Amino acid sequence: MTPLITVIITLVIVGLILWLINSYVPMASSIKSILNIVVVIAVIIWLLRVFGVWGGATL
């Protein structure tokens, strides 16, 4: 598979899992908001690393 298809499939799976958790797991709305923020930040960091924008440059 090409890397772009892998990224798209991963994003769809993460989105589906997050939607399922938000829809079917009973928890306080503040905890859901924190979970959503953490997942979005983790996905953004992962995307930056996949595309080579943020590679953790070593000196």
Secondary structure, 3 states (H helix, E strand, C coil): CCHHHHHHHHHHHHHHHHHHHHHHCCCCHHHHHHHHHHHHHHHHHHHHHHCCCCCCCCC
